[in-house]
Amino acid sequence: MRIVATLLLVAMTALFVATSFYVGAFPWLAYVRAFAEAGMVGACADWFAVVALFRHPLGIPIPHTAIVPNNQARIAGAMGRFATNNFLTPKVLSRRLATVDAARWAADWLANPDNARRLAHAIAGAIPEIVRALPRQQIADVVGKAAWRGIEAVPAAPVAANLLAIVWAQGQTQKLIERTIELLEASLQQHQPFIRQKIEASSSRWIPRWVDGVVADRVMNSLSTTLGEMRDPGHPWRIELKEGIEKLIVRLNSDPELRAKAEAMKAEWIANPLFHEQVDALWGEIERRLPSDPAAYSERIEPVVQQALAGAGRWLQEDPELKERINRWMRYLLRRTITPRRAEIGAFVTQVVENWDASTLVNRMELQVGKDLQYIRINGTIVGGLVGVIIYTASKFLLPG
């Protein structure tokens, strides 16, 4: 475009010279000569204006030229403020993020088998390096502290009440009671001689042995009968136990004294060195199970990861509600991340522009708007020529002589 604009100036100059030789023989050429003369002036003036934006015309340091490099710091600040105030405001971000469907994009991307395979390969290859780089002692300390803080933060009584309610509602406690009764019956049958011996040993020496035997048999039969009757869920003792547990669940949720006792027991348990030993033992077991050479498991991990990724993609595609929840979460996260840091992002833009050298700044801006600036030169040449013809014509007809 520079060449086109410059050639147009050369054409105006050639036309001016040519018409100057023949204007005496052909008076109408005076209008063409006026057009060419004014076109040269317009072309030169606009060339000066365009060049003065980016550099000194002809290398001469004329005041108010090379505007862009001389005002680089001001331009950088303006660009940073413009980005902060026009692109990163909460209203603009919300409006723009509302059109972003990241969940659908992720679902479509994961649904492509090639994408899932490439991502699974990358994850499987990275896992061995991650495992090797694990600071295991630090992780053990973090796990211990996290377990301690997590248990400390959880109220003991309500959690115990909820767990007890779940176990009781699912019937596991009833099965446990029935199993306990079975074990007691079996133990009673197994230890009959021992129980008989204890009863006889506790009896008076004046009572005959056969009487002690009768008493022992009566006791054994009564215990067996009672345990058999307790197999029935409608047994009074089973009903009483049920009512007692239900009352305990209610008290654990509402009784301040019982809740305070539960918190005291929890604090005592956490303070017990045995708790920390168990956490250390748990991490030691996990560490022992970590493979010594994780790279050997990469080939086994990759198909599992690929299948999981493909399944996640299908799940996202088939569940519009899940996609909407993910999109809402991502929009909220991006707003909470970007909005408070608007000034930092603007400052970053300012710093980047300030750190460009002058030639880089000039070249980048010229590449963006240079073509339009050359059109200014072309338009200036043509418009200048037309204005020159108008002025010449007006002078011929309006001025004397």
Disulfide bonds with the S-S distance in Angstrom:
none
